[in-house]
Amino acid sequence: MLRVIRFSALALLLIVTGLWGYAWVRKSPQETLGESFAGLLVGVFGQQQAVPSAGGGMQLPPGLTLGGPFRLTDHTGRAVTEQDFAGRWLLVYFGFTYCPDVCPTELGTIAAALDALGAEGEQVTPLLITIDPQRDTPEQLANYVTLFHPRLIGLTGTAEQIQEVARRYRVYYARVNNPDLRDYTMDHSAFIYLTGPDARVRALFRPETPPEAIAAAVQAQLRAARARS
């Protein structure tokens, strides 16, 4: 039995190492290694191709679920769970306020997508969940979210709470210490998640997806939900 366990552990290590190496080879100039690796993992777990009518959103196949319960603190200092957003559609992004370029770009994309939706955008709540809870206090998030959209909600928590919600969304993140910088930074995947009223992810959007494509995907989901009701 011990030999089997050792062999399985070695096989898993070789698989992960191989995937990491392949992620390094396949990543685009705009992606970090973490983003490329996260995208590869999603593909390995069965991600489908983009649905044309969804304007570029990537739907999840049956049997693969992302999202779910969480306990966090919003930028006003209020404790919240997924139940506080029950019945709402969400556009969720995992990032951090000290992010130099990718996070502001993607949050700006979310804001532009909501504006493009017009009145339908009122049905969608944008969320920023920090992957840097050490620095991103509610006060820090409160000053940050107003820069992007008046309805953007910032969420933080303990390190354990952030680990749990990131696990449920299969978000990659890691602290990076750079000797050339005075402070650390964070490497992380940069997908935007469209979450349905049941707190489950309905579609993913890769970094640099145009806001018009996200708006079209959200609109398609909203109309499909109305048709089913």
TARARA-V998130 format. One record per residue. N is the residue number from 0. BURIAL is I if it has 9 or more other ideal C-beta (glycine too) atoms within 8 Angstrom, else O. Layout:
N/BURIAL, N/BURIAL
//
This chain:
0/O, 1/O, 2/O, 3/O, 4/O, 5/O, 6/O, 7/O, 8/O, 9/O, 10/O, 11/O, 12/O, 13/O, 14/O, 15/O, 16/O, 17/O, 18/I, 19/I, 20/O, 21/I, 22/I, 23/I, 24/O, 25/O, 26/I, 27/O, 28/O, 29/O, 30/I, 31/I, 32/I, 33/I, 34/I, 35/I, 36/I, 37/I, 38/I, 39/I, 40/I, 41/I, 42/O, 43/O, 44/O, 45/I, 46/I, 47/I, 48/O, 49/O, 50/I, 51/O, 52/O, 53/I, 54/I, 55/I, 56/I, 57/I, 58/I, 59/I, 60/O, 61/O, 62/O, 63/I, 64/O, 65/I, 66/I, 67/I, 68/O, 69/I, 70/O, 71/I, 72/I, 73/I, 74/I, 75/O, 76/O, 77/O, 78/O, 79/I, 80/I, 81/I, 82/O, 83/O, 84/I, 85/O, 86/O, 87/I, 88/I, 89/I, 90/I, 91/I, 92/I, 93/I, 94/I, 95/I, 96/I, 97/I, 98/I, 99/O, 100/O, 101/I, 102/I, 103/I, 104/I, 105/I, 106/I, 107/I, 108/I, 109/I, 110/I, 111/I, 112/I, 113/I, 114/I, 115/I, 116/I, 117/O, 118/O, 119/I, 120/I, 121/O, 122/O, 123/I, 124/I, 125/I, 126/I, 127/I, 128/I, 129/I, 130/I, 131/I, 132/I, 133/O, 134/I, 135/I, 136/O, 137/I, 138/O, 139/I, 140/I, 141/I, 142/O, 143/I, 144/I, 145/O, 146/O, 147/I, 148/I, 149/O, 150/O, 151/I, 152/I, 153/I, 154/I, 155/I, 156/I, 157/O, 158/O, 159/O, 160/I, 161/I, 162/O, 163/I, 164/I, 165/I, 166/O, 167/I, 168/I, 169/I, 170/I, 171/I, 172/I, 173/O, 174/O, 175/O, 176/O, 177/O, 178/O, 179/O, 180/O, 181/O, 182/O, 183/O, 184/I, 185/I, 186/I, 187/I, 188/I, 189/I, 190/I, 191/I, 192/I, 193/I, 194/I, 195/I, 196/O, 197/O, 198/I, 199/I, 200/I, 201/I, 202/I, 203/I, 204/I, 205/O, 206/I, 207/O, 208/I, 209/O, 210/I, 211/I, 212/I, 213/I, 214/I, 215/I, 216/I, 217/I, 218/I, 219/I, 220/I, 221/I, 222/O, 223/O, 224/I, 225/O, 226/O, 227/O, 228/O
//
